[in-house]
Amino acid sequence: MSGSSPFLTGLRRYVLVGIIATAVDWATFSLLVFVLSWNYLLAGIVSFVVATYAGYLSGLQLVFRGGRHRRWVEIAYSYIASLLGFAMHLAVLFALVGWLDMHVFVAKAVATGVTFLWNYAARFFWIFERDKLNA
């Protein structure tokens, strides 16, 4: 991977974080929608909150070693980035299911992809030190 930009190097590593967060998100979402018969938007809220926590923890372990800011500022920025990602996620989910009548899992896949890219970019450019990626 020599010659690769730090953004792309970190992005490749962040795929595992995304897989972990996505697995937690989809498992929680599936349980709530298909087993407990929750509304897909409410299930999307709960599953996204749970997955965000899993993604934050795994991101610190697998990709980012340190933030640009004091710890409390880093945590606050992480929540702000997650809330923006959460809003994007729900907007995509609502538009695709509510307006375009797309199957809930296809819409969930699209929303997950959009959110994945946003989450990594926000963390790479705004929250964590780009030169302190885990080796």
C-alpha positions in Angstrom: 0.0 0.0 0.0 3.0 2.3 -0.3 2.3 5.4 -2.3 -1.3 5.4 -1.1 -2.7 8.5 0.4 -3.4 8.5 4.1 -7.1 8.9 3.4 -7.2 5.8 1.3 -5.1 3.8 3.7 -7.3 4.7 6.6 -10.4 4.1 4.4 -9.3 0.5 3.7 -8.9 0.0 7.5 -12.1 1.7 8.2 -13.9 -1.0 6.1 -13.6 -3.4 9.1 -15.1 -0.7 11.4 -17.9 -0.3 8.9 -18.5 -4.1 8.8 -18.7 -4.3 12.6 -21.0 -1.3 12.8 -23.1 -2.5 9.9 -23.5 -6.0 11.4 -24.6 -4.5 14.7 -26.9 -2.0 12.9 -28.6 -4.6 10.6 -28.9 -7.2 13.4 -30.6 -4.7 15.7 -32.7 -3.3 12.9 -33.8 -6.8 11.8 -34.7 -7.8 15.3 -36.8 -4.7 15.9 -38.6 -4.7 12.5 -39.0 -8.4 11.7 -39.3 -10.0 15.2 -40.7 -7.2 17.3 -42.7 -5.5 14.5 -41.4 -2.0 15.2 -41.9 0.8 12.7 -38.9 0.9 10.3 -38.0 4.5 11.2 -38.1 3.9 15.0 -36.1 0.8 14.4 -33.7 2.8 12.3 -33.2 5.3 15.1 -32.4 2.6 17.7 -30.2 0.4 15.5 -28.2 3.4 14.3 -27.5 4.6 17.9 -26.3 1.1 18.9 -24.2 0.8 15.8 -22.7 4.2 16.2 -21.4 3.3 19.6 -19.9 0.0 18.2 -18.3 1.9 15.4 -16.8 4.5 17.6 -15.2 1.9 19.9 -13.9 -0.2 17.0 -12.6 2.8 15.1 -10.5 3.8 18.1 -9.1 0.3 18.3 -8.6 -0.4 14.6 -8.0 2.9 12.7 -7.4 6.1 14.7 -4.9 6.4 17.5 -5.6 9.9 18.7 -7.7 13.0 18.1 -6.8 16.5 17.2 -8.6 17.8 20.3 -8.9 17.2 24.0 -10.8 14.0 24.7 -14.1 15.7 25.7 -14.0 17.8 22.5 -13.2 14.7 20.4 -16.2 12.9 22.0 -18.5 15.9 21.4 -17.4 16.1 17.7 -17.9 12.4 17.4 -21.5 12.8 18.5 -22.0 15.8 16.2 -20.6 13.8 13.2 -22.8 10.8 14.2 -25.9 13.0 14.5 -25.3 14.4 11.1 -24.7 10.9 9.7 -27.8 9.8 11.6 -29.9 12.5 9.9 -28.5 11.5 6.5 -29.2 7.9 7.2 -32.8 8.5 8.2 -33.4 10.9 5.3 -32.1 8.3 2.8 -34.1 5.5 4.5 -37.3 7.6 4.5 -36.9 8.8 0.9 -36.3 5.4 -0.5 -38.9 3.5 1.5 -41.5 6.2 2.1 -41.4 8.0 -1.3 -40.0 5.4 -3.7 -41.5 2.3 -2.0 -38.2 0.6 -2.2 -37.8 -2.7 -0.2 -36.6 -1.8 3.3 -33.4 -3.8 3.1 -32.3 -2.3 -0.3 -33.0 1.2 1.2 -31.1 0.2 4.3 -28.1 -0.8 2.2 -28.0 2.5 0.4 -28.4 4.5 3.6 -25.6 2.4 5.2 -23.3 3.2 2.3 -23.9 6.9 2.5 -23.5 6.9 6.2 -20.3 4.9 6.0 -18.6 7.4 3.7 -19.7 10.3 5.8 -18.6 8.8 9.1 -15.1 8.0 7.8 -14.6 11.4 6.1 -15.8 13.3 9.2 -13.4 11.4 11.4 -10.5 11.6 9.0 -10.7 15.3 8.2 -12.3 16.7 11.4 -11.9 14.6 14.5 -8.8 12.5 14.5 -5.2 13.1 13.5 -4.5 12.0 10.0 -0.9 11.2 10.7 -1.8 9.0 13.7 -3.6 6.2 12.0 -3.0 2.8 13.6 -0.4 0.8 11.7 
